[in-house]
């Protein structure tokens, strides 16, 4: 765990993907307004099987921005 991370929270995405996701997925930028975490609702419920647009719905619900 790094200084800028918490245990629970939306898992950070690689910067190369973030710019593209911000263009295509409504609400993606809200994920960056909270401290990223090692694990969150999206990882617990679906992990790598979820599409980015499915992950953002779970992440926004988790942080209360939905």
WOCOR-V747623 format. One record per residue. RES is the residue in one letter. SS is DSSP state (@ for helix, = for strand, . for the rest). PSI is psi in radians with two decimals (999 if undefined). NEAR is the number of other ideal C-beta (glycine too) atoms within 12 Angstrom. Layout:
RES|SS|PSI|NEAR + RES|SS|PSI|NEAR
This chain:
X|.|2.37|15 + X|.|3.02|11 + X|.|-0.67|7 + X|.|0.36|13 + X|=|2.72|18 + X|=|3.07|20 + X|=|-0.77|14 + X|=|2.35|21 + X|.|2.97|27 + X|.|2.28|38 + X|.|2.33|32 + X|.|2.55|27 + X|.|2.72|24 + X|.|2.38|12 + X|@|-0.60|11 + X|@|-0.54|9 + X|@|-0.52|17 + X|@|-0.79|21 + X|@|-0.72|15 + X|@|-0.74|14 + X|@|-0.64|26 + X|@|-0.57|20 + X|@|-0.61|12 + X|@|-0.41|16 + X|.|1.99|24 + X|.|2.26|17 + X|.|-0.05|24 + X|@|-0.69|26 + X|@|-0.39|21 + X|@|-0.49|22 + X|@|-0.51|36 + X|@|-0.07|24 + X|@|-0.09|16 + X|.|2.83|23 + X|.|2.22|21 + X|=|2.74|29 + X|=|2.96|25 + X|=|-0.55|18 + X|=|2.63|22 + X|.|-3.05|32 + X|@|-0.70|27 + X|@|-0.67|33 + X|@|-0.65|24 + X|@|-0.67|19 + X|@|-0.44|18 + X|.|-0.44|19 + X|@|-2.30|16 + X|@|-0.12|12 + X|@|-0.27|12 + X|.|2.54|20 + X|.|2.71|16 + X|@|-0.67|29 + X|@|-0.45|18 + X|@|-0.66|19 + X|@|-0.71|32 + X|@|-0.61|33 + X|@|-0.81|26 + X|@|-0.72|29 + X|@|-0.73|41 + X|@|-0.63|27 + X|@|-0.74|20 + X|@|-0.70|28 + X|@|-0.04|26 + X|.|0.36|13 + X|.|0.11|20 + X|.|999|15
